[in-house]
Amino acid sequence: MTKQCFGKAGVPLSPAVRAGDFIFVSGQTPVGADGLLVKGAIAEQTEQVISNIEAALGLAGCTLADVVKTTVWLDDARDFTVFNRIYGQRFAHNPPARTTVESRLMADIKVEIEAVAYKPA
């Protein structure tokens, strides 16, 4: 099996890695194109995180439709309803398997999501 890394990050990780037919997207945070954290509520941060997942997948020639599994960390479980609405809009058809937990996050953010996609090479 070969491994191919896509993109560069300001920390020691790859935004996306292909291993065989699977693409692993590192946990994405609500950081905008300018490199700054997106301020705002869970809705705005969730939109940004999913856009970042989309961009990382694009580096590997994939789309959100190729995602088979996500893991979600919410800073506050009370944000789940709004998060779930935005997530459901972005993964409207054949949503991936998902795990969602409440956890203290590494930065002052409300949500982080990692994804696994499947797309034969």
NUVO-472204 format. One record per residue (C-alpha): x, y, z; residue number from 1. Coordinates in steps of 0.2 Angstrom, whole numbers. Layout:
# residues N
@c1 X; c2 Y; c3 Z; setor NUM
...
//
This chain:
# residues 121
@c1 0; c2 0; c3 0; setor 1
@c1 6; c2 17; c3 -4; setor 2
@c1 3; c2 33; c3 6; setor 3
@c1 1; c2 50; c3 -2; setor 4
@c1 0; c2 66; c3 8; setor 5
@c1 -9; c2 81; c3 1; setor 6
@c1 -7; c2 100; c3 6; setor 7
@c1 4; c2 108; c3 20; setor 8
@c1 -2; c2 114; c3 37; setor 9
@c1 7; c2 126; c3 49; setor 10
@c1 8; c2 111; c3 61; setor 11
@c1 16; c2 94; c3 59; setor 12
@c1 2; c2 85; c3 50; setor 13
@c1 -5; c2 83; c3 32; setor 14
@c1 -23; c2 90; c3 29; setor 15
@c1 -26; c2 74; c3 20; setor 16
@c1 -18; c2 57; c3 17; setor 17
@c1 -22; c2 44; c3 4; setor 18
@c1 -19; c2 26; c3 10; setor 19
@c1 -25; c2 14; c3 -4; setor 20
@c1 -43; c2 19; c3 -8; setor 21
@c1 -46; c2 28; c3 8; setor 22
@c1 -43; c2 47; c3 11; setor 23
@c1 -40; c2 52; c3 29; setor 24
@c1 -44; c2 71; c3 33; setor 25
@c1 -35; c2 78; c3 48; setor 26
@c1 -47; c2 86; c3 61; setor 27
@c1 -52; c2 102; c3 54; setor 28
@c1 -56; c2 118; c3 64; setor 29
@c1 -65; c2 134; c3 60; setor 30
@c1 -50; c2 143; c3 52; setor 31
@c1 -53; c2 154; c3 37; setor 32
@c1 -43; c2 156; c3 22; setor 33
@c1 -34; c2 171; c3 30; setor 34
@c1 -28; c2 158; c3 44; setor 35
@c1 -38; c2 166; c3 58; setor 36
@c1 -51; c2 157; c3 68; setor 37
@c1 -69; c2 161; c3 63; setor 38
@c1 -78; c2 170; c3 77; setor 39
@c1 -96; c2 167; c3 79; setor 40
@c1 -108; c2 154; c3 85; setor 41
@c1 -108; c2 135; c3 81; setor 42
@c1 -117; c2 138; c3 65; setor 43
@c1 -104; c2 149; c3 57; setor 44
@c1 -90; c2 138; c3 64; setor 45
@c1 -98; c2 122; c3 58; setor 46
@c1 -100; c2 129; c3 40; setor 47
@c1 -81; c2 134; c3 40; setor 48
@c1 -76; c2 117; c3 47; setor 49
@c1 -86; c2 108; c3 33; setor 50
@c1 -79; c2 120; c3 20; setor 51
@c1 -61; c2 116; c3 26; setor 52
@c1 -65; c2 97; c3 25; setor 53
@c1 -71; c2 100; c3 7; setor 54
@c1 -55; c2 109; c3 3; setor 55
@c1 -44; c2 95; c3 10; setor 56
@c1 -54; c2 82; c3 1; setor 57
@c1 -52; c2 92; c3 -15; setor 58
@c1 -33; c2 90; c3 -14; setor 59
@c1 -36; c2 72; c3 -15; setor 60
@c1 -48; c2 73; c3 -29; setor 61
@c1 -63; c2 69; c3 -18; setor 62
@c1 -79; c2 78; c3 -12; setor 63
@c1 -91; c2 77; c3 3; setor 64
@c1 -100; c2 63; c3 -6; setor 65
@c1 -85; c2 52; c3 -4; setor 66
@c1 -85; c2 54; c3 15; setor 67
@c1 -89; c2 37; c3 24; setor 68
@c1 -86; c2 42; c3 42; setor 69
@c1 -84; c2 57; c3 52; setor 70
@c1 -79; c2 60; c3 70; setor 71
@c1 -85; c2 76; c3 78; setor 72
@c1 -80; c2 85; c3 94; setor 73
@c1 -91; c2 99; c3 101; setor 74
@c1 -85; c2 110; c3 115; setor 75
@c1 -103; c2 111; c3 122; setor 76
@c1 -116; c2 97; c3 120; setor 77
@c1 -130; c2 111; c3 120; setor 78
@c1 -124; c2 116; c3 103; setor 79
@c1 -129; c2 99; c3 96; setor 80
@c1 -146; c2 104; c3 88; setor 81
@c1 -139; c2 119; c3 78; setor 82
@c1 -123; c2 109; c3 73; setor 83
@c1 -134; c2 94; c3 68; setor 84
@c1 -145; c2 105; c3 57; setor 85
@c1 -130; c2 113; c3 48; setor 86
@c1 -121; c2 96; c3 46; setor 87
@c1 -137; c2 88; c3 39; setor 88
@c1 -138; c2 102; c3 26; setor 89
@c1 -120; c2 99; c3 20; setor 90
@c1 -122; c2 80; c3 21; setor 91
@c1 -140; c2 79; c3 14; setor 92
@c1 -138; c2 63; c3 4; setor 93
@c1 -132; c2 47; c3 10; setor 94
@c1 -124; c2 55; c3 26; setor 95
@c1 -108; c2 46; c3 32; setor 96
@c1 -107; c2 36; c3 48; setor 97
@c1 -103; c2 48; c3 63; setor 98
@c1 -97; c2 49; c3 80; setor 99
@c1 -101; c2 65; c3 90; setor 100
@c1 -94; c2 68; c3 107; setor 101
@c1 -92; c2 83; c3 119; setor 102
@c1 -74; c2 87; c3 123; setor 103
@c1 -63; c2 102; c3 128; setor 104
@c1 -54; c2 107; c3 112; setor 105
@c1 -36; c2 113; c3 110; setor 106
@c1 -41; c2 130; c3 105; setor 107
@c1 -55; c2 142; c3 109; setor 108
@c1 -67; c2 134; c3 96; setor 109
@c1 -84; c2 126; c3 96; setor 110
@c1 -81; c2 111; c3 84; setor 111
@c1 -68; c2 100; c3 76; setor 112
@c1 -72; c2 87; c3 63; setor 113
@c1 -61; c2 73; c3 55; setor 114
@c1 -67; c2 63; c3 40; setor 115
@c1 -63; c2 47; c3 31; setor 116
@c1 -67; c2 46; c3 13; setor 117
@c1 -67; c2 31; c3 1; setor 118
@c1 -63; c2 33; c3 -18; setor 119
@c1 -54; c2 20; c3 -27; setor 120
@c1 -37; c2 26; c3 -34; setor 121
//
